[in-house]
Amino acid sequence: MEKQRKKYLECPCGELLEGTDDDTLVAAVQAHLCAAHPHLTYDREQILLMAY
């Protein structure tokens, strides 16, 4: 079984967000945005384009 690489996104505020796959990364980023930056919204596609 192939080991899946984690996905990361660094928020401009300095918070490093990670997920084990696209779905968990998107959920983590959206939760962070709601808590720390409620004025910002990004959709799934935008989040995945910024991820590494």
C-alpha positions as CSV (number, residue, x, y, z in Angstrom):
1,M,0.0,0.0,0.0
2,E,1.4,3.4,-1.0
3,K,1.9,5.9,1.8
4,Q,0.0,9.1,1.2
5,R,1.8,12.3,1.8
6,K,0.3,15.0,4.0
7,K,-0.9,18.2,2.5
8,Y,0.0,21.6,4.0
9,L,-1.1,25.2,3.7
10,E,0.5,28.1,5.5
11,C,-1.9,30.8,6.4
12,P,-0.6,34.4,6.0
13,C,-1.1,34.8,9.8
14,G,1.6,32.1,10.2
15,E,-0.6,29.1,11.2
16,L,0.5,25.9,9.4
17,L,-2.5,23.8,8.6
18,E,-2.3,20.2,7.5
19,G,-4.4,17.3,6.4
20,T,-3.9,13.7,5.6
21,D,-5.8,14.2,2.3
22,D,-7.6,16.9,0.4
23,D,-10.8,16.6,2.4
24,T,-9.1,16.9,5.8
25,L,-6.9,19.8,4.6
26,V,-9.9,21.7,3.3
27,A,-11.9,21.1,6.5
28,A,-8.9,22.3,8.6
29,V,-8.4,25.4,6.5
30,Q,-12.1,26.3,6.6
31,A,-12.3,25.8,10.4
32,H,-9.3,28.0,10.8
33,L,-10.8,30.7,8.6
34,C,-14.1,30.6,10.6
35,A,-12.2,30.9,13.9
36,A,-9.4,33.3,13.1
37,H,-10.5,35.1,9.9
38,P,-14.3,35.2,9.7
39,H,-14.2,37.9,7.0
40,L,-12.3,35.6,4.6
41,T,-13.8,32.8,2.5
42,Y,-12.0,30.4,0.2
43,D,-13.6,27.5,-1.7
44,R,-12.2,24.0,-2.0
45,E,-10.5,24.7,-5.3
46,Q,-8.8,27.9,-4.0
47,I,-7.5,26.0,-0.9
48,L,-6.1,23.2,-2.9
49,L,-4.4,25.6,-5.3
50,M,-2.5,27.1,-2.4
51,A,-1.6,23.8,-0.8
52,Y,1.7,22.0,-1.0
